Every structure is written in C-alpha cells, then in structure tokens.
Amino acid sequence: AVIGSVAAVVTLLVPLIVGLGIRESLAEGADAAALAGADVAAGIAPGIPCETAARLAAANGVALEACAVDGLVVTVRTDRQFLGLKLDATATAGPPGAVSN
C-alpha cells in the first residue's frame, strides 16, 4: 500500500515539475524575444522588431503569440502546449525608464 501511494504521488508530481520547467523556459523565451525586438526598435540591431522577436522565440522553442511595439518598447506573448494545456508568458522590454512593471 505504501509503495502504491508513493508511486501515485510521484506519477502526479512528475508532470507538474516538468510543466514548471516548461513554464520557466517559456518565460525565458519571452524575455529574449522582447529584448531582441526592443534592440531592433531602438536601432541597435537591424530588422523589424516583431519579426526578430518571432525568430528568437522560435530559436528558444516557443511560439510568438502576440507582439506589440509602442515606440521603443516591445511587448511579446509566447505560448506552448503541454499535456493539452496552453502555457503562456508575457515580457516587455525597452530603454531604461520606458518600461514600468
């Protein structure tokens, strides 16, 4: 009975732990995409902000769901499916003082 209980708890915890790891990588992908888009918006890097953000999101294994440019500030939302659930993360980047949290 004890072994069965432990096995049941482990079976429930493993997907949760994996999901939390995926959520963290999703947030990191959103951060990288927003920073890259903001670099383009500020003229530091060439290109189009949302296209650059989409490429960086894809390189990090996440899909760019939305991208908005407001002057030098870029906000992105990324998502990924896990066990039939849609996980998402949002990040905003821009020059110092231009982004409020």
N, C-alpha and C positions, 0 to 999 in steps of 0.2 A: 504494500500500500504506500509506503514511504517513497519507494523508487518510482512508482506511478505518479505520485504527487509531484515529485521533483521533475520528472520528465514533462509533465503537463505545464509546470511553471516555466521551464526552460523553453518549451515549444511556444509559449505565449510571449516570452521576453525576447527571443531572438529577432522576430520581425520588428518589434518595437525598437530595439537597439539599431538594427540595420536602417530602419526608417529615420531615426535621429541622425545617423551618419549621412544619409542621403540629403536630409534637410540642411545639414551643415554645408555639404558640397554645393547644394543649390544656392545657398546664401553667398558662398564664396564666388560662384559663377556670376551671380547678380552684381556683386561688388566689382569684380573685374570688368564686366561689361559696362557698368555705369562709368567707371573710371576711364576706360578706353574711349567711350563716347564723349565724355567731358573733355578729354585731351584733344579730340578732333574739333569739338565745338569751340574750344579756346584757341585753336590754330596751332597747337603744339605738334599734332600729327595730321597727315593729310587724310582726306576721305570725307565720308558722310557719317555723322555721328551714329545714327541708328543702324546703318549697315555695318559699321565697325563693331558696335555693341553686339549685333547678332552673330558676327563671325567669332567674337571672343566667347560669347555664351556657348555656341556650338563646340568650340575648342575645349570648353570645360564640361561638356556632356550634358548641357541643359538647353532648353528651348526658350528663345526670347518671345514672351507672350505679348509684351507691350513696351513701347519706348516713346518717351516724350522729351522734347528739347524746349527749354524755356531760357533763351539767351545762351548763357554759358553753362547752365545747369541741365544735366541729363538724368532722367528717372527711368529705370527699367524694371520690368517684372518678368521673372523667369519661372518656368514650371517644369515638372517632371512627374510621370506616373509611377506609383509604387503600390502594388497589391490592389489595383483598381482605384486608388485614391489619387487625387491631384494635389501634389505639394507645390507651393509657390513661395517665392521670396521677392522682395522689392528692395531696390537700392537707389540712392540718389547721390550724385557726385557733381562737384563744380568747384570753382575757386574758393579760397578761404573767405568766410563771411557771407557767401552767396547761398549756402545751404543751411537750413535750420532743421533741427531734428525734433 
